[in-house]
Amino acid sequence: MKNTERFLERDLERFDANIAALAREGKRWAAGDDDEMADQYKTDERDLRAIHTAIRGKNFRRATRLIDRLDTIVRDRIPTRLYNAICK
């Protein structure tokens, strides 16, 4: 059980780093005056943060429902081991 908790924490840290990278990309689009792309990145960031919060709160059912609504390219920001553990 301790290994599972440790892996969950490590994967959540990686997930958080992926979300932060996505936010930085969105800021670059905004700085380049592409409001449409910047808005899409903000939406993707918000969706991923909601999933992160659900997983951290151990609300895996909600996380799965939120994940099911994502585009594949956004879903790929979730670490594979975490995604597989949640969506089994």
ZAMARGU-914357 format. One line per field, with one value per residue (C-alpha): residue number from 1; residue in three letters; x, y, z. Coordinates in nm, 3 decimals. Example, Ala and Ser with C-alpha at 12.3 -4.5 7.8 and 13.67 -1.06 7.14 Angstrom:
% residues 2
nr: c(1:2)
rest: c(ala:ser)
x: c(1.230:1.367)
y: c(-0.450:-0.106)
z: c(0.780:0.714)
This chain:
% residues 88
nr: c(1:2:3:4:5:6:7:8:9:10:11:12:13:14:15:16:17:18:19:20:21:22:23:24:25:26:27:28:29:30:31:32:33:34:35:36:37:38:39:40:41:42:43:44:45:46:47:48:49:50:51:52:53:54:55:56:57:58:59:60:61:62:63:64:65:66:67:68:69:70:71:72:73:74:75:76:77:78:79:80:81:82:83:84:85:86:87:88)
rest: c(met:lys:asn:thr:glu:arg:phe:leu:glu:arg:asp:leu:glu:arg:phe:asp:ala:asn:ile:ala:ala:leu:ala:arg:glu:gly:lys:arg:trp:ala:ala:gly:asp:asp:asp:glu:met:ala:asp:gln:tyr:lys:thr:asp:glu:arg:asp:leu:arg:ala:ile:his:thr:ala:ile:arg:gly:lys:asn:phe:arg:arg:ala:thr:arg:leu:ile:asp:arg:leu:asp:thr:ile:val:arg:asp:arg:ile:pro:thr:arg:leu:tyr:asn:ala:ile:cys:lys)
x: c(0.000:0.286:0.425:0.087:0.069:0.425:0.359:0.035:0.216:0.500:0.257:0.055:0.376:0.449:0.091:0.122:0.443:0.264:-0.019:0.231:0.401:0.064:-0.005:0.331:0.247:-0.085:0.091:0.318:0.013:-0.141:0.180:0.172:-0.176:-0.348:-0.646:-0.821:-0.527:-0.465:-0.829:-0.805:-0.497:-0.674:-0.967:-0.736:-0.548:-0.873:-0.992:-0.664:-0.656:-1.009:-0.890:-0.580:-0.797:-1.035:-0.749:-0.581:-0.915:-0.937:-1.258:-1.160:-1.510:-1.524:-1.171:-1.271:-1.579:-1.370:-1.100:-1.358:-1.451:-1.096:-0.948:-0.674:-0.396:-0.498:-0.545:-0.185:-0.075:-0.182:0.107:0.042:0.063:-0.178:-0.418:-0.413:-0.471:-0.767:-0.934:-0.912)
y: c(0.000:0.239:0.190:0.277:0.597:0.688:0.628:0.827:1.120:1.105:1.086:1.378:1.582:1.497:1.579:1.915:1.987:1.898:2.136:2.412:2.355:2.380:2.708:2.846:2.749:2.928:3.242:3.231:3.217:3.509:3.709:3.641:3.792:3.464:3.493:3.185:2.955:3.122:3.063:2.696:2.650:2.814:2.576:2.275:2.392:2.438:2.089:1.925:2.110:1.983:1.627:1.680:1.808:1.512:1.262:1.437:1.418:1.047:1.113:0.875:0.843:1.219:1.216:0.941:1.133:1.443:1.249:1.095:1.445:1.542:1.546:1.289:1.546:1.700:1.359:1.277:1.536:1.291:1.058:0.713:0.515:0.758:0.748:0.366:0.344:0.582:0.457:0.080)
z: c(0.000:0.078:-0.273:-0.423:-0.219:-0.311:-0.683:-0.663:-0.505:-0.757:-1.048:-0.911:-0.894:-1.258:-1.350:-1.176:-1.370:-1.696:-1.609:-1.531:-1.869:-2.042:-1.860:-1.979:-2.337:-2.303:-2.184:-2.488:-2.715:-2.528:-2.559:-2.933:-2.953:-3.041:-2.810:-2.948:-2.875:-2.540:-2.443:-2.546:-2.331:-2.036:-2.081:-2.100:-1.792:-1.598:-1.699:-1.598:-1.265:-1.192:-1.260:-1.045:-0.759:-0.790:-0.782:-0.489:-0.305:-0.397:-0.592:-0.870:-1.013:-1.075:-1.217:-1.461:-1.576:-1.633:-1.817:-2.048:-2.171:-2.272:-2.618:-2.661:-2.690:-2.356:-2.196:-2.286:-2.028:-1.755:-1.661:-1.812:-1.487:-1.317:-1.612:-1.617:-1.242:-1.254:-1.572:-1.522)
